[in-house]
Amino acid sequence: MYAFSNAVNSMHSEDIKLLMKQASGKNLISFAGGMPNNDLFPVEQIDEIYNSLPEDLKKLCFQYGPTSGYPPLIKSLEAYLRNKGLEVDDNKILITTGSLQAISIVTQEFVNEGDIILTENPCFVGALSVFETAGAEIHSIPIDKDGIDIKALKSKIESLDRKPKFLYVTPNYHNPAGIIYSPQRKKELLEVLSGTGIILLEDDAYSDLYFKEDEKHLTKAMKSYGVKDVEIIYTGSFSKILGPGFRLGFMLSSEEIFEKAETVKQALDACTSNFMQILGNEFLAQQKLGPYLTFLRSEYLERKDLLQKYLKAYMPEEITWNEPKGGFYVWLKLPSHIRSTEIFRESVTKGVVFVTGRTFDPASKKDDRLRLSFSNTPKDRMEEGIIILSEAIKKVLQKSKSTSPDQLVL
Ligand SMILES: Cc1ncc(COP(=O)(O)O)c(C=O)c1O
């Protein structure tokens, strides 16, 4: 059951169908789930926190709370955000049910059917489905190893006859590309948006998961750059650092944006679970997050290193990939005539799954990449998984050599 839910998280619907058909009953090796590791959750600490809560707080866990969030958690979050250099005094925090809900609230607040949203390409599939559901016209801009393509962004903005409602980006340990924006690229991005009236939606779900302490400064949020003429809505999440089961996220925005967002949230779910907010707040207030993050960083670094080792050992030379500085993802590049969907078809029959490239393309076409997540794959099955995947890639490469490129276009 775990293996299956780990596999289908963020997968393309057609790939899920194939998975169910080809791999049911198989002992899957999944590089698909963009999720934290089941074995690393702070189960005992949360047990201890709940068991030592005073009776009245235990009762409050079961109750409704204010729409904006549990006040002590807002206080703890203020400290957490100040620590990241974010200005909380001139902004307001809204606690959300996962940061995906924050993205959804911002979309409901600003986007009507047919409005334009700018995204990166590739883009986090959860956000894409929010934007698609809202009927937005999505225009995507390519990214490279340092972030969004500034030239392409500029010319996209100039070419549009209507102002986009916002630009959605994931600058730190990008999902799926695994990159982190360079400080220079963050600066250039703000310069391009300056004076355009286009809101920046800065999704920062992974910034605490850097691998090296001396690279922490790279995760500095654009919202903390002190730029006054770009409206920035910053979203964050406890999903990757505490567990997605908490469904705890938040947004930091101007008071004006906050007020409307609060009304939207009121209509969505009235409030985020008090239970989870109280437990999450205790975790922060009792200073448990810092040491836990130190532990997580070394665990994920070890998994990242293992995956890199096996990729180097087994991948054919035509395949390239990034070495992430944090987060969960490696983004494999295939020769341009090879589709990751074809590789998926091969590997799923042998019990190995990943997320195909087209899943992250708003047009659902660009398919010369594939996402491997190293966060929740058992360490002792990684090597076997990469051997199987590389054999599948070799098979597809071999087939492509004996077929004309025209025949390969599906
Ligand atoms: C880039 C990014 N943003 C936001 C989220 C949503 O996280 P949650 O709604 O669990 O806070 C995810 C989850 O995969 C993500 O990868």
The ligand as an ORCA input file, in Angstrom:
! r2SCAN-3c Opt
* xyz 0 1
  C       6.838     23.023     -5.245
  C       5.753     22.560     -4.337
  N       4.906     23.449     -3.833
  C       3.897     23.095     -3.034
  C       3.691     21.769     -2.721
  C       2.474     21.422     -1.914
  O       2.734     21.064     -0.665
  P       1.605     20.984      0.455
  O       0.277     21.360     -0.115
  O       1.635     19.590      0.919
  O       2.055     21.985      1.466
  C       4.543     20.795     -3.222
  C       4.313     19.361     -2.946
  O       4.773     18.486     -3.622
  C       5.606     21.211     -4.055
  O       6.457     20.315     -4.590
*
